[in-house]
Amino acid sequence: MAINTDKYQAIIEELKGKATLVAVSKTKPNEDIQALYHLGQRDFGENYVQELVDKEAALPKDIRWHFIGHLQSNKVKYIAPFVHLIHGVDSFSLLKEINKQAAKKNRVIDCLLQIHIAKEETKFGLDEKELHELFQLHESDELKNIRIVGLMGMASFSDNETLIRKEFQTLKQLFDQTKFVIRHSPFEIISCGMSGDYKIAIEEGSNMVRIGSLLFGERNYNK
Ligand SMILES: *Cc1c(COP(=O)(O)O)cnc(C)c1O
């Protein structure tokens, strides 16, 4: 419906010099995105391929579109022409498909590997062992049209601040270890923190937060 301008300005101030704000606009109308765009926002995050494709076609071309949902391999081709950063890569086969589609478009697509940091079973992502396995595969079969530029994680959906903090710390530790393994691309992004936990995330080393409902209001999936 309407964006929260005061909240937006306050968050921008709060994040200054610390983290990039990805405004998560899934399920929200183009007018809301336009409104934030006019305040200067350029990074927007979407979870659904079709919705992202439609919005990209309709909205200004200098928007940097982040795909933050769970990406199916057969849908990579639709976003490959324009996507700025894919946050949720959690398998080597997906990475290979992104590489293939990026090559077709003569692009290099930046990706973040999603790490399973939450205690919950439902969240996607790699554990530490799988992360190392993926890097080994990447070493032997180097993909020229992708760059792994950092890690992404989602904390448990919980009020337990201690737990959430621990989960973000796990992500930061893995990031610090992994930095030394990555030789060919810049490796500098830690994407974590949402409306409910972004302050904790920043304190624990996040430099990219994904905020939706604080900016755009609650989502209504039944519309
Ligand atoms: C929806 C979503 C967000 C934003 O969530 P809010 O709680 O509305 O800020 C961030 N990250 C991912 C991966 C999401 O799916």
The ligand as a Gaussian input file, in Angstrom:
#p B3LYP/6-31G(d) Opt

LIG

0 1
 C       11.109000     -12.247000       2.632000
 C       12.558000     -12.336000       2.864000
 C       13.264000     -11.306000       3.510000
 C       12.600000     -10.071000       4.116000
 O       11.863000     -10.414000       5.234000
 P       11.239000      -9.292000       6.233000
 O       11.086000     -10.026000       7.502000
 O        9.971000      -8.857000       5.631000
 O       12.227000      -8.195000       6.315000
 C       14.635000     -11.424000       3.617000
 N       15.293000     -12.495000       3.138000
 C       14.665000     -13.505000       2.512000
 C       15.448000     -14.649000       1.997000
 C       13.270000     -13.468000       2.383000
 O       12.658000     -14.494000       1.785000

